[in-house]
Amino acid sequence: MLLLSLRLRIEGSNIFLTGASSGIGAALAVSLTRRGARVAAVSRRSVSSVSVSVCADLGSGQERARAVEETLSALGRVDILINNAGIGVYAPSWRTPMNELREMFEVNFFAAVDLAQRLTPGMVERRSGMVVNIASIASKVTLPWFTLYSASKAALEAFTRGLRIELAGEGVGAMLVCPGYVRTNFQASVLGGKPPAKLVSGKRFAATAEDVAEAIADGIERDARTVLTPAIGWGLVAAARLAPGLVDARLRGMMEAAGDE
């Protein structure tokens, strides 16, 4: 594992980064470039100050294929894939329109699997590389105002854990990232609904996108299995395992305070 970590220094690496135009993705593009990586930023909007900017709709398989082709044409190879793009729906699971659910899973889960299938074979051939999947603390503790988003991220977590085992003998790593509440514009770009008022009011306690980006970059260089940031989130994960009824009641209280979303 030490050899793998040395091979995966960010400096000199070619990185395929999705969802790079805002939030955690934009902060990652800056951090990784500053650390000496060549970043291919893939998002709906153009990104400046990176090696390659590819405008693509990651909800489309054809667009994903084009983004990979353009990146490989420009950079020659991809050493690290970071699946960061994601969308959400703030709505009860039993009322969420199926078209919105499918769109969310297409971006949050199927795009990540598709891109991994397109880019991992080259890493295996070189016996060096990493797939980084950015899930959420909601993949570990289901948030009732965000049930189906939690499900999509739980699927991404399961995929990441299995992929890491599958690739263990191939010189390629897989890292799971579970951010907690982060100050971004994510809530303004969801497919529908709105978050509980208590969640919005707690935004002043949220982590910054820059702090999360630095934690991810550090995790890549040490070949971490999981990065959960801010670290205080592990307290919620532990509480959900040790006292699930208590945590469920607290989350239910937050949801009911928001009214019927």
C-alpha positions as CSV (number, residue, x, y, z in Angstrom):
1,M,0.0,0.0,0.0
2,L,2.9,2.3,0.6
3,L,4.0,1.9,-3.1
4,L,0.4,2.8,-4.2
5,S,0.4,5.9,-2.1
6,L,3.7,7.0,-3.6
7,R,2.4,6.5,-7.1
8,L,-0.7,8.6,-6.3
9,R,1.0,11.8,-5.4
10,I,-1.3,14.6,-6.7
11,E,1.6,16.5,-8.2
12,G,2.0,15.5,-11.9
13,S,-1.3,13.5,-11.9
14,N,-4.1,13.9,-14.5
15,I,-7.4,14.2,-12.7
16,F,-10.9,13.8,-14.2
17,L,-13.2,15.9,-11.9
18,T,-17.0,16.1,-12.3
19,G,-19.2,18.8,-10.9
20,A,-16.3,21.3,-11.0
21,S,-18.1,24.6,-11.6
22,S,-19.3,25.2,-8.1
23,G,-19.2,24.1,-4.4
24,I,-16.8,21.3,-3.5
25,G,-15.9,20.7,-7.1
26,A,-14.8,24.2,-7.7
27,A,-12.7,24.2,-4.5
28,L,-11.2,20.9,-5.5
29,A,-10.2,22.2,-9.0
30,V,-8.3,25.0,-7.3
31,S,-6.7,22.8,-4.6
32,L,-5.6,20.1,-7.0
33,T,-4.2,22.5,-9.5
34,R,-2.3,24.3,-6.7
35,R,-0.8,20.9,-5.7
36,G,0.5,20.4,-9.3
37,A,-2.2,18.3,-10.9
38,R,-3.5,18.6,-14.4
39,V,-7.3,18.8,-13.9
40,A,-9.9,18.1,-16.5
41,A,-13.0,19.9,-15.1
42,V,-16.3,18.4,-16.3
43,S,-19.5,20.3,-15.6
44,R,-22.4,22.1,-17.2
45,R,-20.5,25.4,-17.2
46,S,-17.0,26.2,-18.3
47,V,-14.3,26.2,-15.6
48,S,-11.3,28.5,-15.8
49,S,-7.8,28.0,-14.5
50,V,-7.7,24.3,-15.2
51,S,-5.9,22.2,-17.8
52,V,-9.0,21.1,-19.6
53,S,-12.6,22.3,-19.3
54,V,-15.3,20.1,-20.7
55,C,-18.9,21.2,-20.7
56,A,-21.2,18.2,-20.5
57,D,-24.5,17.0,-19.0
58,L,-23.5,14.0,-16.8
59,G,-27.0,12.8,-16.9
60,S,-26.4,11.7,-20.5
61,G,-24.4,8.6,-21.4
62,Q,-23.4,10.1,-24.7
63,E,-22.2,13.3,-23.0
64,R,-20.1,11.3,-20.5
65,A,-18.5,9.3,-23.3
66,R,-17.7,12.6,-25.1
67,A,-16.2,14.1,-21.9
68,V,-13.9,11.1,-21.5
69,E,-12.9,11.2,-25.1
70,E,-12.0,14.9,-25.0
71,T,-10.1,14.5,-21.7
72,L,-8.0,11.5,-23.0
73,S,-7.3,13.4,-26.2
74,A,-6.1,16.4,-24.3
75,L,-4.2,14.7,-21.4
76,G,-3.4,11.2,-22.7
77,R,-4.4,9.4,-19.6
78,V,-6.4,9.8,-16.4
79,D,-4.8,8.8,-13.1
80,I,-7.5,9.8,-10.7
81,L,-11.3,9.9,-11.3
82,I,-13.3,12.1,-8.9
83,N,-17.0,11.6,-9.1
84,N,-18.2,14.7,-7.4
85,A,-21.3,15.8,-9.4
86,G,-24.6,15.3,-7.6
87,I,-28.2,16.6,-7.4
88,G,-30.9,16.1,-4.8
89,V,-34.7,16.2,-4.1
90,Y,-36.2,17.5,-0.9
91,A,-39.4,15.6,-0.9
92,P,-41.1,12.6,0.8
93,S,-40.0,9.4,-0.9
94,W,-43.6,8.3,-1.4
95,R,-44.4,11.5,-3.3
96,T,-41.3,12.1,-5.3
97,P,-42.0,12.0,-9.1
98,M,-40.3,9.0,-10.7
99,N,-38.7,11.1,-13.4
100,E,-37.0,13.2,-10.7
101,L,-35.8,10.0,-9.0
102,R,-34.4,8.6,-12.2
103,E,-32.7,11.8,-13.0
104,M,-31.1,12.0,-9.5
105,F,-29.9,8.4,-9.7
106,E,-28.5,8.9,-13.2
107,V,-26.2,11.7,-12.0
108,N,-25.5,10.5,-8.4
109,F,-24.9,6.8,-9.1
110,F,-25.1,5.6,-12.7
111,A,-22.7,8.4,-14.0
112,A,-20.2,7.4,-11.4
113,V,-20.3,3.7,-12.3
114,D,-20.2,4.6,-16.0
115,L,-17.2,6.8,-15.7
116,A,-15.4,4.3,-13.5
117,Q,-16.0,1.6,-16.1
118,R,-14.6,3.9,-18.8
119,L,-11.5,5.1,-17.0
120,T,-10.5,2.3,-14.5
121,P,-9.3,-0.2,-17.2
122,G,-6.5,2.3,-18.1
123,M,-5.5,2.6,-14.5
124,V,-5.4,-1.2,-14.1
125,E,-3.2,-1.5,-17.2
126,R,-0.8,1.0,-15.7
127,R,-1.2,-0.6,-12.2
128,S,-1.7,2.9,-10.7
129,G,-4.7,5.1,-10.0
130,M,-7.7,5.9,-7.9
131,V,-11.4,6.3,-8.1
132,V,-12.8,8.9,-5.6
133,N,-16.6,8.8,-5.1
134,I,-18.1,11.7,-3.2
135,A,-21.1,10.5,-1.3
136,S,-22.5,12.2,1.8
137,I,-23.0,11.6,5.5
138,A,-26.5,10.9,4.3
139,S,-25.2,7.6,2.9
140,K,-24.5,6.5,6.4
141,V,-27.4,8.2,8.3
142,T,-30.6,8.4,6.2
143,L,-32.0,11.9,6.4
144,P,-35.9,11.7,6.3
145,W,-36.3,15.0,4.3
146,F,-33.8,13.6,1.9
147,T,-34.6,9.9,1.8
148,L,-34.1,9.1,-1.9
149,Y,-31.0,11.3,-2.1
150,S,-29.7,9.3,0.9
151,A,-30.5,6.1,-1.0
152,S,-28.6,7.2,-4.1
153,K,-25.5,8.1,-1.9
154,A,-25.8,4.8,0.0
155,A,-25.7,3.0,-3.4
156,L,-22.5,5.0,-4.3
157,E,-21.0,4.0,-0.9
158,A,-21.7,0.3,-1.5
159,F,-20.2,0.6,-5.0
160,T,-17.0,2.3,-3.7
161,R,-16.5,-0.3,-1.0
162,G,-16.9,-3.2,-3.4
163,L,-14.7,-1.5,-6.0
164,R,-11.9,-1.1,-3.5
165,I,-11.9,-4.8,-2.8
166,E,-12.2,-5.7,-6.5
167,L,-9.2,-3.5,-7.4
168,A,-7.0,-4.4,-4.3
169,G,-4.6,-6.5,-6.3
170,E,-4.5,-4.2,-9.3
171,G,-2.6,-1.2,-7.9
172,V,-5.7,0.9,-8.1
173,G,-7.5,2.4,-5.0
174,A,-11.1,3.5,-4.3
175,M,-11.9,6.2,-1.8
176,L,-15.2,7.2,-0.3
177,V,-15.9,10.8,0.7
178,C,-18.8,11.6,3.1
179,P,-19.1,15.4,3.6
180,G,-21.5,16.7,6.2
181,Y,-23.2,20.0,6.0
182,V,-21.2,22.2,3.6
183,R,-21.7,25.8,2.7
184,T,-22.5,25.6,-1.0
185,N,-25.4,26.5,-3.3
186,F,-26.5,22.9,-3.4
187,Q,-29.9,23.7,-1.9
188,A,-30.7,26.2,-4.6
189,S,-30.1,23.7,-7.4
190,V,-32.2,20.7,-6.2
191,L,-34.8,19.2,-8.5
192,G,-37.6,20.0,-6.0
193,G,-38.7,20.8,-2.5
194,K,-36.8,22.6,0.3
195,P,-34.8,21.6,3.4
196,P,-36.0,21.9,7.0
197,A,-35.7,25.4,8.4
198,K,-33.5,24.0,11.3
199,L,-31.1,22.7,8.7
200,V,-30.9,26.0,6.9
201,S,-30.4,27.9,10.2
202,G,-27.5,25.7,11.1
203,K,-25.6,26.7,8.0
204,R,-23.3,28.9,10.0
205,F,-21.9,25.7,11.6
206,A,-21.2,24.1,8.2
207,A,-17.8,23.3,6.8
208,T,-16.5,25.4,3.9
209,A,-16.0,23.9,0.5
210,E,-12.3,24.7,0.7
211,D,-11.9,22.8,3.9
212,V,-13.6,19.7,2.4
213,A,-11.5,20.0,-0.7
214,E,-8.3,20.0,1.3
215,A,-9.5,17.0,3.3
216,I,-10.2,15.1,0.0
217,A,-6.8,16.0,-1.5
218,D,-5.0,14.9,1.7
219,G,-7.0,11.6,1.7
220,I,-6.0,10.9,-1.9
221,E,-2.3,11.2,-1.0
222,R,-2.5,8.9,1.9
223,D,-4.7,6.4,0.1
224,A,-7.5,6.8,2.7
225,R,-10.5,4.4,2.7
226,T,-13.0,7.0,3.8
227,V,-12.9,10.7,4.4
228,L,-15.7,12.0,6.5
229,T,-15.5,15.7,7.0
230,P,-15.9,17.6,9.2
231,A,-14.8,14.8,11.6
232,I,-17.6,15.7,14.1
233,G,-19.9,13.8,11.7
234,W,-18.5,10.5,13.0
235,G,-20.4,11.4,16.2
236,L,-23.7,11.3,14.3
237,V,-22.7,8.0,12.6
238,A,-21.8,6.4,16.0
239,A,-25.0,7.7,17.6
240,A,-27.1,6.3,14.7
241,R,-25.5,2.8,15.3
242,L,-25.6,2.8,19.1
243,A,-29.0,4.6,19.6
244,P,-30.9,4.5,16.4
245,G,-34.3,5.2,17.9
246,L,-33.0,8.4,19.6
247,V,-31.4,9.6,16.4
248,D,-34.6,8.8,14.4
249,A,-36.7,10.8,16.8
250,R,-34.3,13.8,16.6
251,L,-34.4,13.7,12.8
252,R,-38.2,13.3,12.8
253,G,-38.4,16.4,15.0
254,M,-36.3,18.4,12.5
255,M,-38.5,17.2,9.6
256,E,-41.8,18.0,11.3
257,A,-40.6,21.4,12.3
258,A,-40.3,22.2,8.7
259,G,-43.9,21.3,8.0
260,D,-45.1,19.0,5.3
261,E,-42.5,19.6,2.6
